[in-house]
Amino acid sequence: MTGVRLEQLTKIYPTGVKAVDNLTVAVAPGEFVAIVGPSGCGKTTTLRMIAGLETPTAGSVYFGSRRMNDVPPQQRGVGLVFQHHAVFPTMSVYENVAYGLRVRRVPEHEVRRRVMEHLDLVGLGDLAQRTPAQLSGGQLQRVALARALAIQPSVLLLDEPLSSLDAKLRASIRTEIKKLQRQLGITTIYVTHDQEEALSLADRVGVMHAGVLEQVGPPEAIYRAPATRFVASFVGEGTLLEGHLVSARDGLAVVQAGPLRLEVPRPAGAAPLQPGPVWLCVRPEAVQLAAESEGAPVWEGAVEHLEFLGSMVRGELRVHGLSAPLLFLCPARAESSLATGQRVRFSIDPAAVSAGQDA
């Protein structure tokens, strides 16, 4: 297994656009890291520089202790899976997976062994002689995955591999990718704009914005303790509120936002909040309707919007003095007791609230 290290990686295109800005991150051998962010944030450019398909303007790419900047793509030992599966339409499934091995002059008996092994691995062993035209979108993406794995890469790079599939198929193949990565123990970097994919798949998630890697950490930490306003707004749902710091002590920050005064826990190692403006991210699960919990502050608001989501109902709660409605979730069976315009009482669980300050 090979680790990947990016040091002060920068890419500026001839047009002057800085696609990646001084990015530094290390991926441990066998680790699964997802890079998530909106379109145009630089995540695909980062992946292409790791693969050798783009030349960095500055900075370095290391595989283990070896600097890879001058190593051609075909010599980097990288497996690539793209958004569009890019299989050869005139070749059978077998021939598609065998292609990379034959280019590397692998003996034919070994080609057959590896091709069938990896087709079985992705559940396509009985479709080896079919053509791409006879396969579904999900099956084609599995062919692309088998082709990338068959060359036994030291690093697997995936660029939006599921974005062209429907939601149910995405969830299914996502599960397969995670199982395969765990089974093979291959160092994997996965680029996506889909935060759900990133949070569910990766050991660690990196969030990019305008070429800058704003935060890297375990999925739960990214969701529960976002380091910046952008991370708070991009990852997961929530309501961003403006407030000010009242006091900070013993790992708690007391923040006032309109009528809400909340004691927000601060993550270990986080920089202390300074007196002045503070942003709050209130996750939907923090808002608890009809709360009568003894000692917990209770406020009142009006139901502004309701959406039926199957087992859950997602709603918005308008509270006097807040600039934005609070998002909330409740079991669908409770929908009959809620109506748009209805006034309800609620409390907020501070454990599902995060606070930060703009740099």
Number of C-alpha atoms within 10 A of each C-alpha: 15 19 19 24 21 21 15 16 21 26 24 15 12 7 6 8 10 18 20 27 21 16 19 16 14 16 19 16 18 20 23 23 26 29 26 29 27 16 12 14 21 25 29 22 20 25 20 18 22 28 26 21 14 15 17 22 15 15 16 21 24 17 21 16 11 11 14 19 19 10 12 12 17 14 10 16 16 21 24 21 25 17 16 16 20 13 19 14 11 11 15 19 29 23 22 23 30 23 18 19 22 14 9 10 10 14 10 12 8 11 22 16 11 21 26 20 16 22 24 15 16 19 15 20 16 10 17 18 12 15 19 19 11 12 14 11 18 17 19 21 25 24 29 23 25 29 28 22 27 23 23 16 18 20 26 22 24 21 21 19 24 25 15 15 16 11 10 9 14 17 15 11 19 18 14 16 15 14 13 15 17 14 9 12 14 22 23 27 22 24 26 23 22 16 20 14 20 26 21 16 21 21 17 21 28 23 26 25 22 17 22 19 22 17 17 19 17 14 22 14 15 21 21 19 22 25 22 16 19 16 20 26 14 19 21 15 16 22 19 21 19 18 20 19 21 17 14 18 11 7 14 16 22 16 23 21 19 15 11 17 16 19 22 20 20 22 17 7 7 11 11 15 17 15 12 10 17 21 22 24 24 26 26 22 17 21 22 17 19 13 16 13 10 7 6 12 15 17 17 16 19 18 22 18 15 18 13 12 11 10 9 15 18 18 21 21 25 19 20 14 10 15 14 15 21 24 23 24 20 17 13 15 11 10 16 7 7 14 13 13 13 12 16 15 14 21 19 23 17 15 15 19 25 24 29 24 21 10 5
